[in-house]
Structures are given as structure tokens and as C-alpha cells.
């Protein structure tokens, strides 16, 4: 399943991702934001269990912001998994 999420409160504008039938995460892409950080996140999460990735990243903040790109990725994953049900 392909999913696109509109970010809120971060430099990244959108996140696109795919979750396969085994609930593994693939082809994560951030649009906008810190290119190097996003490349690192993408490499770390490729092929990982989507639910576990969301658990690990949820609640991550960026400076004084109450959210971050990793936190928005967690929200995107949660929304995609909820839609898949």
C-alpha cells in the first residue's frame, strides 16, 4: 500500500511511504526539510516493521517544536496502518 502524509509543524512538507503485506516499511521519501537527516532516517527504516518504527520515533521533538520529522513519520505510519484496516 502506498500512502502520502501531509506534515504539520516541520520543515518537511510531505512524507510518502509504502507498507507491504507483512507490514514492512519501504520507499520512504521526505519532501522538504534536511536532506541528509532524511536520507539517514530512510536507510534506517527500510524493510523494518512499520509498527515498531512508529513506536520508536513517536514523540521525538526538534528544538522547541513539539514534533519533528521522525515524529511526523511515526504519525504517517500510524495513519497508513489505520487506513489499511
Buried (B, 14 or more C-beta within 10 A) or exposed (E): EEBEBEBEEBBBEBBBBBBEEEBBBBEBEBEBBBEEBBEEBBEEBEEBBBBEBBEBBBEBEBEEEEBBBBBBBBBBBBBBBEEEE
